[in-house]
Amino acid sequence: MIMPDRNYHESSRAHVTGAALYADDISNIGNLLHGCVQASTLARGTLCALNLERVRQSPGVVAVLTAADVPGVNDLSHLPDGGGEPLFIEKEIVSEGQAVFAVIADSLDNARQAAKLAVVEVEPSSAVITINQAIDADSKIAPSRKIKVGDSTRAIDNSAFQINGSLYTGGQEHFYLEGQISIAIPKESGAMTVIASTQHPSEIQSTLALLLGVSSNSVTVQTRRIGGGFGGKESQGSLCAGVAAIAAQLTSQPVKVRLDRDQDMIMTGKRHDFRIDYKAGFDNDGLIRGVSLDYASRCGHSLDQSKAVNDRALLHADNAYYLENATLTSHRYHTNTTSNTAFRGFGAPQGMLGIERVIEEIAFTLQQDPLDIRLANLYRTPNRSVTPYGQEFDSKVLVRIIGELTEHSEYRSRRKKIRRFNQGSPVIKKGIALTPVKFGISFTAIHLNQAGALLHIYRDGSVQLNHAGVEMGQGLHTKILRIVQDILTIERSDIRIMATNTEKIPNTSPTAASAATDLNGMAAASAATVLHDRLIKVASHRLDLPEAELSLSDGFLHTGDKPIMSFNELVNEAYLQRVSLFATGFYRTPDINFDPDSFTGSPFYYYANGAAVSEVEVDLLTGEHKVNRVDILHEVGQSLNEEIDKGQIEGGFIQGMGWLTMEELVWNDQGVLQTHSPSTYKIPTCRERPSIVNIDLLRDAPNQVESIYRSKAVGEPPLMLSISVLHALSDAISSVANYRICPQLNVPATPEHILESVQRVEKLGLASV
Amino acid sequence: MKDVIQFLFRGRIEEVIQPLPNLTVLNWLRERKGATGTKEGCAEGDCGACTVLVGSLHSGKLEYRPVNACIRFLPTLDGTHLITIEDLMSDELLHPIQEAMVEHHGSQCGFCTPGIIISLFGLYLEKSRSNTGLTRKEIDDALAGNLCRCTGYGSIVSAAYDAFSSKRSGWVEKNIQETTSLVESIRPKKGVALDVHHQLYFAPTTLEHALGLVKAYPDATLLSGGTDIALQVTKRFDRLDKIIYLGQIEHLKSISKSNEGWTLGSGVTFSQMMGISDQIHPHLLATLERVGSVQIRNAGTIGGNIANASPVGDLSPLLMCLNAVLTLRTNEASRKLPIEEFFIEYGKTALRSGELIESIFIPRLPANSRFSSYKVSKRHDQDISTLLGAFRVDIDQGIIIKVIIAFGGMAEIPKRADNCEQALHQQPWSQAILASAAEQLSNDYSPIDDFRGSAKYRSRVAVNLLHRFWLEQANPEIPHRINYYPDNIVNDHA
């Protein structure tokens, strides 16, 4: 089916012809210098001596930067409460990948060659690398947090059955295809313009102001598009931007700093890895009477966004299930590894894995279909509808989704078929699982739920549109163009979307938390509506007709059905009447509140729901597997762009599948990352995409709260649909002991982990016969 | 010898005088030509964002193949046609692949998109010569070396189906005649010799000349596909000061067949070998097509894979099973060496100073031979083996009269399982015998722990692979491998 033109990604033509410019493609900058950052190869220790003489003498070198060269505060953390994260190491080394110094040279090659000539003397000391080491050392980076409802200990003890266990989940590298990069261009009177690949231009701006020792009004940050972010460019862009800006200030020349892939993977943060200890009590009906979930996460060497990430993990520890008696605890550990950061889902995926494991354990204990245990424990209005943190959740939509998906995917009959197949197949085993997702939309830091837009109409009727969000491939600009286009009723080609720029919209929130369209769409709609109304007023004045009789459609001013003048003529008329043709729009999400101290409130404006059924096959001889089919039913409200929403769903699913099954970060005992390039860190390729992918958007389900077009956020929630893959693998593995033993599969389910699990289940199965 | 290279670019002959030998095609495009549509994603040939097409003449016909521009040195383009994403449009008209990518939302962030399109375009040109419909496997094969982190690939797959159903051709296809004669006109007749900033580069066109150079510069780096060697420059930022490039020697690219078997020049690429592998043995292809990606297999040569002597080189265990024999050449002499004698220890081979691998002879397998090989890695495509097992038994009246078992990833060199083989030799072909012989594998190998897998995993899987070899021979009707393309699964485009 051919979609109307305006639905295509606004940059798609530029993408497919190679004309879309990313930061590294901008070539018309004169006297450009290049920076190379040299990172610590040691996880913990002291920087004893740094001899950079030969570096300075190396051909083409213009400057060498160390901590001493930072004019302002040597800190990237952006956190007042002790997140301390120096741009350059001063003395203490707390992780591999921390910047030691940077070389600025006339070419990238010269900078790289020079960097190799440094003599760095370090004194290693003992490092805390793994979660278990951190737990043993009790090295917390922030206080633990707890949500307690009812009395879980008593409820567990009084239940007919108890289960307990642990689950490890690995981290995940973002692997945005465009690596971290910034170009700093010095301007007159101490001003600086920075082109950055970032999801958060305003944070880069304020961080640079601190680093340079200037005020924010001296720093402009702009971003036209980025080659993927996924959370990895929410706070991590400051490193390149910081080095580039300091060097540009020092040399009075533009400076580009781009990390190569290995540096990028070694130096920047990733998804948090977790150990989840669970305990639960339940009766014959499969209902969870009491549950205790203990989350221990590896935060790395600095706080970064770890508090918020772990908060969100706790806020999603229930996933879709009502927990009457629950103790949910989150411990945040300091380790001598890269500082973990935002990653699509922001802790929620890990949060959900715990309770989904509990569900699975119950199903194995009671020898029931895990789907029935899920259904039994699902939130239900009115008596089972309050989350552990006190927000009301109406599960009607989710119940509908699971019901429709179960039917359309033929889950029940396929499950039977698969069991028959497995009986006759000694080596290849199939498995199937359905898992739901309930994901809360809004930043839990309430103040971030705001956005702005700025709209200019020029005399010829053409429009420039600015808003606070960054286009990172998610189709944000495409959706927002549509909103403005609908209000002004002009062609998309008449509107030019401008680079996101701190000069245009100040104090922006990161493009994150799936909320960019919700927030910026509303802001842009507001600005467009202001201008629309002004134009109607102008027309009313000119034509001496009541405003109510005038309207804009198809680029014309109408009375009734009759076109009177074109949009362009109307705009010029407004100009002649001396009416302002630019407007700002602002939006703040209503009705949300959260007290992070008591961990109570209604932090989410609404929830986005979905469910997936995955079918897999596992090779018992090697542990290799393949996802054969996935059926997804997901809720996006009234979609702003169905194709883009489906793209987000599929992309999120596959990315989550990568995290759960193949992407493995391995550090050696010394805390040196072993998997720091695509040759050693494997993300899904086209072949991993299941042979059958059925993605449906839930029909006739507009957002119950007032959102832009009654749509729903779609960036993060679908990632967690991939949890169905993990559970389908588990189903397949458990077939080796006739579905009696819970495989307790850890994440990522690599061939090795699957084979271990197979062996464990076989052994326990024999023992229990 | 000449100090200038010539290749076709943007419709005209590009002459580069004294190109820097370590300059990659990617950096030349981006930094010297401002052609920034081709991206750097990893600088190691693993993500495909830098994919370009290189057209070269094969028996008078111009063949275009996708390669990774990030690990291809510019001087090696001598005599070729370079196509990048910027070449695909004609008269402001998008190529059908570009058009379909727009219409199917095949780009999200767009950074991988040019590379994806070029890879699909390579397949498009290949398919335009055949009349068979596009299959999902062909798409997966073509894109195995192109990572996309946004889309989940579905929209790209749909775009491919749509584009390939178009009969419209673009600029490249329409001008193929003219282009062929242009490329013909720049066919390198003379070798290249460069001396730029103390970097020496030679691209001889004859074996004799190459051998002379190898003798004169015994410390030079011998470059073929460069899929491993180039990483010294692009990842470690080392400089290769002396390069002898073997890719312009036609003799090394030849494939010949006799009653005794096949002789493959050491410069034969993996892609070329795949073209004939079915004739050597039908089970070879399944492993060969898991070596690297299309881009890597188009560049990487079998001689390079062997000479590299990596413990995880995928070809060597296969060739050991097939009793392959190497021909090693100097200008004065030629000797033959069974492949297993080539590997001495980690990083050390039997290759003597001044010597080159000229060819690999693969004898015909007797009719009573059973052969199979299995590659195991974290990911199906473009992944280095955790381990690879190759198995061959020749059976006469139920008795194993010849057995070769070889593994990669289990030792510091590709290595045969002597004890296991001994336990099988002259024994009945039976499950019990195989099971007991499998126990010998722990005497043959002491694998290491690394990020690809633990020693325990490798040892266990090695035993299991031998078991699979038995199962597949004994019960061919039962599935013993993951089936990526089951017949009963409806094509997702239908």
Interface residues (C-beta under 8 A of the other chain):
Chain A: I2 M3 Y8 H9 S11 S12 R13 A14 H15 V16 T17 G18 A19 A20 L21 Y22 D24 D25 S27 D109 R112 Q113 K116 H174 F175 Y176 L177 E178 G179 R225 I226 G227 G228 F230 D260 R261 D262 G424 S425 P426 V427 I428 M472 G473 Q474 G475 E617 D619 L621 T622 G623 E624 H625 K626 N628 R629 E643 I644 K646 G647 E650 G651 G652 F653 I654 Q655 M662 E664 V666 Q674 T675 S677 P678 S679 T680 K682 I683 P684 T685 C686 R687 E688 R689 S691 I692 V693 I695 T750 P751 E752 L755 E756 Q759
Chain B: R30 G34 A35 T36 G37 T38 K39 E40 G41 C42 A43 E44 D46 C47 A49 T84 I85 E86 L88 M89 L94 Q98 E99 M101 V102 E103 H105 G106 S107 Q108 C109 G110 F111 C112 T113 P114 I117 R136 I139 D140 L143 A144 N146 L147 C148 R149 C150 T151 G152 Y153 G154 S155 I156 V157 K235 F237 Y374 V376 K378 R379 H380 D381 Q382 D383 I384 T386 D450 F451 R452 G453 S454 Y457 R460 V461 N464 L465 H467 R468 L471 I478 P479 H480 R481 I482 N483 Y484 Y485 P486 I489 V490 D492
